[in-house]
Amino acid sequence: MDDTPGISLHIREIKNIEELNEARSEWIELYEASSQSTPFQSPAWLINWWKYFGNDNLYTAAVYNRRILVGLAPMYIFNYRSNNENLRQLTFIGTGNTDYMDVLCRPKFEREAVRTISEFLLDTKENWDVCDFQELRQSSPLLKIKVPEMLESRIINSDVCPVAVLPGSFYDYLQSLPVSFRKNTVRARRQLWDSGTLRLETAKKENLDEYMDWLFRLHNASWKNRNMPGLLEESTLQNFHRDAARDLLEQGSLRLYALKHDGRIIAAVYSLIKNDRLYYYIGGFDPAFSKYSPGSVILLEINESAISEGIRKFDFLRGRENYKYKWKTEDRNNYRLFIKKKLTE
């Protein structure tokens, strides 16, 4: 319990999917209240991830100030074997195919909520062997955690996420791009305009399934064109994204873009949105239109649309792929936090 005046914190352990679903409405409210949250910390993403990839060891800690949810650590225990030893790893729901992970904290409760979570880790240390919290942004409150005496922590660099800071006008952004890349992309867009109608659309409830079909088809086709397997071929992964996209759309966090040429979808981008930040998750294009650089053209269209509606950051998420750096991006580091019990215990 916290001894700060006016604050009385306690932990509620959530150990099954039914309880996790019951907490959905207050979880959404906490997610929306947190200025540091991304759609990857929302129930739309994480509950669906658990449905398809979870196990029987849900271990989520919900922090309440009396009856108000002020913090949430969506965790589970993953059992694995290392050096002929069975280990229990406490980690975030979503680990593996989630670009940002973290605890959720209500504004003004961040310090107290994180301290309560760290005390919970100590109190339950007999249930886990190591904590592995991946893909933490630099602003994560977990990186400031002061672990109790009987535990020790280590922070290492993890993945890099290139981020474009968007100016107030599309013209200014366009002028900031590398000259040859800008000219080639603008020329390709003009050629598409000249050869038919070109339109950028976003998925709505009535056509979401159709647009997801196109996303999977175009993504896998564009990778196959490079003699590489697509990242969205596996049916379980596709079903996860279908359900997550449906809930993200209802939550107001989905932007599934389609670039249409004469009514035909030639490129698609699956992205998420919160506040003034757009997150590019995955995309694909029709190899038959490769000479028009549809992957670049759709990003040009998306950035123009994003700037017009006040988006100030375009986040390309994990990976140092060369194409990301053509959009005037800067690297943002993710971090990984390990917590374990001291050997002298």
LODOSE-850646 format. One record per residue (C-alpha): x, y, z; residue in three letters. Coordinates in Angstrom, 3 decimals, padded with zeros to 6 digits, always signed. Example, Ala and Ser with C-alpha at 12.3 -4.5 7.8 and 13.67 -1.06 7.14 Angstrom:
2
          u          v          w   residuo
   +012.300   -004.500   +007.800       ala
   +013.670   -001.060   +007.140       ser
//
This chain:
345
          u          v          w   residuo
   +000.000   +000.000   +000.000       met
   +001.295   +003.473   -000.876       asp
   +001.734   +005.975   +001.967       asp
   +001.336   +009.093   -000.214       thr
   -001.489   +011.268   +001.184       pro
   -004.745   +010.638   -000.663       gly
   -003.391   +007.526   -002.371       ile
   -004.210   +003.981   -001.301       ser
   -002.909   +001.501   -003.870       leu
   -003.450   -002.218   -004.047       his
   -002.840   -004.966   -006.607       ile
   -005.448   -007.183   -008.178       arg
   -003.997   -010.250   -009.867       glu
   -005.637   -011.287   -013.148       ile
   -004.928   -014.919   -013.986       lys
   -007.500   -015.909   -016.616       asn
   -008.926   -014.537   -019.844       ile
   -012.410   -014.109   -018.362       glu
   -011.108   -011.654   -015.758       glu
   -009.028   -009.910   -018.411       leu
   -012.137   -009.415   -020.551       asn
   -014.090   -008.174   -017.540       glu
   -011.480   -005.442   -017.080       ala
   -011.718   -004.329   -020.728       arg
   -013.812   -001.172   -020.210       ser
   -011.646   +000.238   -017.404       glu
   -008.546   -000.865   -019.323       trp
   -009.707   +001.159   -022.340       ile
   -010.320   +004.162   -020.105       glu
   -006.807   +003.839   -018.638       leu
   -005.297   +003.436   -022.114       tyr
   -007.037   +006.573   -023.369       glu
   -006.033   +008.555   -020.278       ala
   -002.347   +007.705   -020.650       ser
   -000.446   +010.130   -022.873       ser
   +002.424   +007.622   -023.134       gln
   +000.374   +004.667   -024.362       ser
   +000.384   +003.259   -027.880       thr
   -002.316   +001.083   -029.493       pro
   -000.073   -001.883   -028.705       phe
   -000.980   -001.484   -025.018       gln
   -004.715   -001.429   -025.700       ser
   -007.045   -004.383   -025.071       pro
   -007.881   -004.399   -028.787       ala
   -004.340   -005.601   -029.480       trp
   -003.373   -007.524   -026.359       leu
   -006.551   -009.478   -025.598       ile
   -006.609   -010.719   -029.189       asn
   -002.916   -011.573   -029.000       trp
   -003.586   -013.623   -025.890       trp
   -006.502   -015.378   -027.556       lys
   -004.256   -016.689   -030.333       tyr
   -000.798   -016.941   -028.763       phe
   -001.289   -017.112   -024.999       gly
   -000.853   -020.059   -022.654       asn
   -002.376   -021.028   -019.299       asp
   -000.110   -018.760   -017.239       asn
   -001.669   -015.302   -017.390       leu
   -000.088   -013.156   -014.677       tyr
   -001.361   -009.607   -015.082       thr
   -001.100   -007.055   -012.273       ala
   -003.801   -004.369   -012.088       ala
   -003.071   -001.449   -009.756       val
   -006.028   +000.279   -008.137       tyr
   -006.287   +003.455   -006.128       asn
   -009.289   +002.383   -004.113       arg
   -011.712   +001.488   -006.957       arg
   -009.986   +003.313   -009.822       ile
   -007.585   +001.458   -012.147       leu
   -004.382   +003.530   -012.191       val
   -001.860   +001.023   -013.526       gly
   -001.724   -002.202   -015.507       leu
   +001.134   -004.605   -016.178       ala
   -000.220   -007.090   -018.776       pro
   +002.089   -010.031   -018.124       met
   +002.256   -013.805   -018.347       tyr
   +004.697   -016.566   -017.448       ile
   +006.541   -018.320   -020.260       phe
   +008.225   -021.624   -019.419       asn
   +011.433   -022.509   -021.243       tyr
   +014.592   -024.539   -020.813       arg
   +018.104   -023.082   -020.699       ser
   +021.378   -024.805   -019.795       asn
   +019.492   -027.947   -018.754       asn
   +017.366   -025.899   -016.377       glu
   +013.622   -025.237   -016.477       asn
   +012.966   -021.514   -016.115       leu
   +009.847   -019.408   -015.633       arg
   +010.068   -016.090   -017.447       gln
   +007.686   -013.273   -016.565       leu
   +007.153   -011.175   -019.673       thr
   +004.628   -008.942   -021.412       phe
   +001.588   -010.180   -023.294       ile
   +002.381   -009.500   -026.947       gly
   +006.080   -010.344   -026.801       thr
   +007.417   -011.256   -030.229       gly
   +005.233   -009.415   -032.734       asn
   +004.505   -006.251   -030.747       thr
   +006.739   -003.245   -031.406       asp
   +006.143   -001.342   -028.169       tyr
   +005.356   -002.887   -024.804       met
   +005.027   -001.343   -021.378       asp
   +002.960   -000.902   -018.269       val
   +000.032   +001.498   -018.471       leu
   -000.169   +004.246   -015.857       cys
   -002.714   +006.947   -015.188       arg
   -001.205   +010.468   -015.226       pro
   +000.026   +011.587   -011.775       lys
   +000.087   +007.957   -010.568       phe
   +003.059   +006.798   -012.626       glu
   +005.682   +006.720   -009.864       arg
   +003.396   +005.134   -007.286       glu
   +001.939   +002.578   -009.719       ala
   +005.363   +001.422   -010.922       val
   +006.628   +001.171   -007.349       arg
   +003.599   -000.940   -006.446       thr
   +004.286   -003.224   -009.424       ile
   +007.951   -003.631   -008.404       ser
   +006.850   -004.569   -004.879       glu
   +004.426   -007.066   -006.412       phe
   +007.319   -008.663   -008.302       leu
   +009.220   -009.047   -005.046       leu
   +006.225   -010.414   -003.156       asp
   +005.601   -013.049   -005.846       thr
   +009.227   -013.933   -006.613       lys
   +008.630   -017.590   -005.800       glu
   +006.427   -017.799   -008.922       asn
   +009.040   -016.661   -011.476       trp
   +012.777   -016.978   -012.138       asp
   +013.470   -014.013   -014.409       val
   +011.556   -010.994   -015.726       cys
   +012.211   -010.051   -019.349       asp
   +010.437   -006.849   -020.375       phe
   +011.134   -006.125   -024.044       gln
   +010.565   -003.239   -026.485       glu
   +010.419   -000.438   -023.915       leu
   +010.601   +003.106   -025.243       arg
   +012.997   +005.591   -023.662       gln
   +010.040   +007.223   -021.896       ser
   +008.978   +003.976   -020.203       ser
   +008.434   +004.339   -016.453       pro
   +009.883   +000.844   -016.040       leu
   +013.312   +002.146   -017.055       leu
   +013.241   +004.380   -013.971       lys
   +012.234   +001.572   -011.661       ile
   +014.152   +001.133   -008.422       lys
   +013.960   -002.567   -007.788       val
   +013.763   -003.826   -004.197       pro
   +016.994   -004.899   -002.470       glu
   +016.438   -008.607   -003.022       met
   +016.231   -008.166   -006.809       leu
   +018.677   -006.906   -009.408       glu
   +018.061   -005.374   -012.824       ser
   +019.886   -004.829   -016.097       arg
   +018.927   -002.661   -019.089       ile
   +020.243   -003.276   -022.612       ile
   +019.603   -001.686   -025.994       asn
   +017.022   -003.498   -028.096       ser
   +015.500   -002.687   -031.490       asp
   +015.575   +000.626   -033.321       val
   +012.440   +002.384   -034.592       cys
   +012.962   +005.066   -037.273       pro
   +010.529   +007.963   -036.738       val
   +009.735   +010.874   -039.071       ala
   +008.834   +014.139   -037.335       val
   +006.296   +015.763   -039.643       leu
   +006.205   +019.541   -040.151       pro
   +003.043   +021.602   -040.379       gly
   +002.891   +021.533   -044.174       ser
   +003.253   +018.736   -046.695       phe
   +005.284   +021.015   -048.977       tyr
   +007.908   +021.510   -046.263       asp
   +008.062   +017.775   -045.643       tyr
   +008.382   +017.024   -049.348       leu
   +011.258   +019.482   -049.673       gln
   +013.094   +017.791   -046.795       ser
   +013.269   +014.416   -048.577       leu
   +016.322   +013.318   -050.605       pro
   +016.119   +015.033   -054.003       val
   +016.309   +011.982   -056.269       ser
   +013.898   +009.974   -054.121       phe
   +011.436   +012.871   -053.974       arg
   +011.525   +013.426   -057.722       lys
   +011.153   +009.732   -058.539       asn
   +008.230   +009.243   -056.147       thr
   +006.398   +012.386   -057.255       val
   +006.956   +011.362   -060.889       arg
   +005.595   +007.861   -060.202       ala
   +002.499   +009.333   -058.568       arg
   +001.966   +011.652   -061.536       arg
   +002.259   +008.711   -063.938       gln
   -000.413   +006.851   -061.979       leu
   -002.613   +009.948   -062.065       trp
   -002.113   +010.312   -065.812       asp
   -002.940   +006.661   -066.518       ser
   -006.164   +006.536   -064.480       gly
   -007.813   +007.642   -061.256       thr
   -005.709   +007.435   -058.091       leu
   -007.346   +007.445   -054.684       arg
   -006.258   +006.789   -051.090       leu
   -008.974   +005.208   -048.941       glu
   -009.200   +003.871   -045.402       thr
   -011.063   +000.763   -044.336       ala
   -014.468   +001.072   -042.701       lys
   -016.474   -001.503   -040.792       lys
   -018.355   -002.664   -043.894       glu
   -015.228   -003.312   -046.007       asn
   -012.634   -004.180   -043.342       leu
   -012.574   -007.910   -044.148       asp
   -012.100   -007.185   -047.848       glu
   -009.261   -004.746   -047.145       tyr
   -007.556   -007.225   -044.813       met
   -007.753   -009.846   -047.578       asp
   -006.032   -007.404   -049.912       trp
   -003.383   -006.576   -047.313       leu
   -002.457   -010.239   -046.864       phe
   -002.529   -010.881   -050.606       arg
   -000.418   -007.855   -051.543       leu
   +002.050   -008.265   -048.700       his
   +002.726   -011.899   -049.520       asn
   +002.861   -011.175   -053.267       ala
   +005.387   -008.357   -052.878       ser
   +007.634   -010.579   -050.746       trp
   +007.256   -013.522   -053.103       lys
   +008.333   -011.196   -055.900       asn
   +011.661   -010.921   -054.029       arg
   +011.819   -014.708   -053.569       asn
   +011.169   -014.376   -049.843       met
   +008.338   -015.715   -047.661       pro
   +005.808   -013.156   -046.497       gly
   +005.349   -012.361   -042.822       leu
   +001.570   -012.816   -042.964       leu
   +001.184   -016.240   -044.587       glu
   +000.362   -018.248   -041.450       glu
   -003.393   -018.578   -040.844       ser
   -003.243   -018.106   -037.054       thr
   -001.369   -014.840   -037.517       leu
   -003.886   -013.686   -040.124       gln
   -006.798   -014.498   -037.816       asn
   -005.155   -012.576   -034.977       phe
   -004.757   -009.511   -037.177       his
   -008.334   -009.764   -038.455       arg
   -009.731   -009.764   -034.918       asp
   -007.298   -007.117   -033.688       ala
   -008.081   -004.864   -036.660       ala
   -011.814   -005.187   -036.003       arg
   -011.398   -004.130   -032.371       asp
   -008.834   -001.442   -033.202       leu
   -011.247   +000.050   -035.731       leu
   -014.037   +000.145   -033.166       glu
   -011.603   +001.692   -030.689       gln
   -010.615   +004.381   -033.221       gly
   -007.009   +003.152   -033.401       ser
   -006.855   +001.561   -036.872       leu
   -005.807   +003.128   -040.153       arg
   -005.861   +000.479   -042.856       leu
   -005.003   +002.365   -046.036       tyr
   -005.609   +001.216   -049.603       ala
   -004.235   +002.931   -052.706       leu
   -006.624   +002.414   -055.609       lys
   -005.816   +002.861   -059.282       his
   -008.964   +002.829   -061.415       asp
   -010.715   +001.143   -058.498       gly
   -008.121   -001.620   -058.158       arg
   -006.133   -001.836   -054.905       ile
   -002.445   -001.698   -055.819       ile
   -000.966   -001.077   -052.353       ala
   -002.083   -001.369   -048.734       ala
   -000.694   -000.219   -045.387       val
   -001.804   -001.525   -041.995       tyr
   -001.186   +001.222   -039.456       ser
   -002.306   +002.242   -035.988       leu
   -002.975   +005.693   -034.581       ile
   -003.145   +007.435   -031.221       lys
   -003.125   +011.157   -030.583       asn
   -000.720   +012.784   -033.081       asp
   +001.287   +009.664   -033.910       arg
   +000.800   +007.184   -036.762       leu
   +002.428   +003.748   -036.547       tyr
   +003.283   +001.866   -039.752       tyr
   +002.925   -001.827   -038.910       tyr
   +003.079   -003.631   -042.269       ile
   +002.228   -003.137   -045.925       gly
   +002.285   -004.628   -049.391       gly
   +001.881   -003.771   -053.053       phe
   +000.967   -005.347   -056.375       asp
   +004.181   -006.459   -058.160       pro
   +002.442   -005.813   -061.496       ala
   +002.727   -002.086   -060.705       phe
   +006.349   -002.197   -059.512       ser
   +007.543   +000.291   -062.132       lys
   +005.333   +002.919   -060.450       tyr
   +006.843   +002.329   -056.968       ser
   +003.405   +001.843   -055.358       pro
   +004.961   +001.217   -051.938       gly
   +006.532   +004.676   -051.988       ser
   +003.521   +006.364   -053.574       val
   +001.126   +005.107   -050.906       ile
   +003.454   +006.388   -048.165       leu
   +003.600   +009.758   -049.909       leu
   -000.202   +009.868   -049.990       glu
   -000.463   +008.752   -046.360       ile
   +001.971   +011.392   -045.145       asn
   +000.142   +014.110   -047.055       glu
   -003.141   +013.008   -045.487       ser
   -001.566   +012.663   -042.028       ala
   -000.055   +016.145   -042.063       ile
   -003.381   +017.664   -043.117       ser
   -005.093   +016.144   -040.066       glu
   -002.421   +017.186   -037.582       gly
   -000.326   +014.026   -037.275       ile
   +003.154   +015.039   -036.140       arg
   +005.045   +011.743   -036.011       lys
   +005.149   +008.875   -038.487       phe
   +006.647   +005.880   -036.716       asp
   +008.049   +003.121   -038.932       phe
   +008.417   +000.820   -035.903       leu
   +011.142   -001.799   -035.521       arg
   +013.819   -002.393   -038.104       gly
   +016.505   -000.513   -040.006       arg
   +015.244   -001.257   -043.514       glu
   +016.791   +001.151   -046.016       asn
   +013.493   +002.492   -047.371       tyr
   +012.573   +003.955   -043.970       lys
   +015.503   +006.362   -044.062       tyr
   +014.331   +007.936   -047.311       lys
   +011.490   +009.588   -045.353       trp
   +013.695   +011.813   -043.156       lys
   +013.539   +009.606   -040.105       thr
   +015.547   +009.578   -036.910       glu
   +016.310   +006.467   -034.884       asp
   +014.561   +005.912   -031.572       arg
   +015.935   +003.130   -029.392       asn
   +013.883   +000.488   -027.658       asn
   +015.220   -001.087   -024.489       tyr
   +015.021   -004.405   -022.696       arg
   +014.788   -004.728   -018.922       leu
   +015.871   -007.889   -017.106       phe
   +015.020   -008.429   -013.453       ile
   +016.150   -011.451   -011.484       lys
   +016.588   -012.584   -007.920       lys
   +019.982   -011.998   -006.339       lys
   +022.104   -015.115   -005.983       leu
   +022.928   -014.199   -002.386       thr
   +019.264   -014.411   -001.409       glu
//
